[in-house]
Amino acid sequence: MTAASERHTVAPRPAKSLRPLKGLRILSLALNLPGPAALMRCRTMGATCVKLEPPTGDPMGHYNATAYAQLHAGVKVQSADLKTEAGQKILHRELARTDVLLTSFRPSALAKLGLGWRGLHKLYPGLSHVAIVGAPGARAEEPGHDLTYLADNGLITGLTLPPTLYADMGGSLMASEAVLQAAMLQRDRYAGTGDPHPKGVFIEVALADAAAYLALPRTWGLTQPKGAVGGAHAGYKVYACKDGRVAVAALEPHFAASLCKAAGIAASDMRAMFAAETHAGLSTFFATQTRKQLDRLAIAQDIPLHTLSL
């Protein structure tokens, strides 16, 4: 490349954010966290999002106004009491122009609102329904929340609450994935036929299934105490350092070798990373290092670690 051509080289532009759901209209009746989080993701993928809330509002708005605002940015929120005739009129006015309905009620509650799938599909054949429930199938009527689904899948190991709502957020990802599936099925089934009335589908998303999916590494033994990423591998642990903590993720052989070299530990092969002597040696080394020293070491020696306060 010549100097002249170098001067005229144009830097590549960043790709525009993909909007695969552009043109899709979603009506949400889902409250609290999983449904609104799924709706938030769908909105970022280009969907037009409308939500009907009861006159008392979404409980999330009372728990945490900041979270509520972020979850509903760009969402058209309306108030409607679905237990009244006026509220039902608003609901069906919206359903008539909706592609995907998103809910988080138990099946019995949906039935009371006239939203059972058989009747809904008869009224609106092109409408798809993504129904977020707690547990799948016959267990969908059981009461539960994020904490109970995590506990049921072995993800609560002490008396401390989890640092985030794993099942709720994992369920929101599955629900947004279900919306994508519904949109793809609608489009693909009638592509090229000229049929303006694609058939809708019903997809159930269970938070318990989301917890079970997140628990798979533990189920497989990977994050159990004897597992490589459960504490058995000396390069994948949280250690105390001189003025805080350090999360180390030197799992691959080249990272582990760099870590041991920096700590002055002889590690002939990967088996050495599971030896008690290696654990003890790294613990002693980190206890002598400050967070600033370790941050510099990570950059200089290309070691995956992150320092934390106490």
Helices and strands as residue ranges (DSSP letters): H 3-7, E 25-28, H 34-44, E 48-53, H 59-63, H 65-71, E 76-79, H 85-95, E 100-103, H 107-112, H 117-123, E 128-133, G 137-139, H 146-152, H 166-189, E 202-206, H 207-214, H 216-219, I 228-232, E 236-241, E 244-249, H 253-263, G 270-274, H 276-287, H 291-301, E 305-308
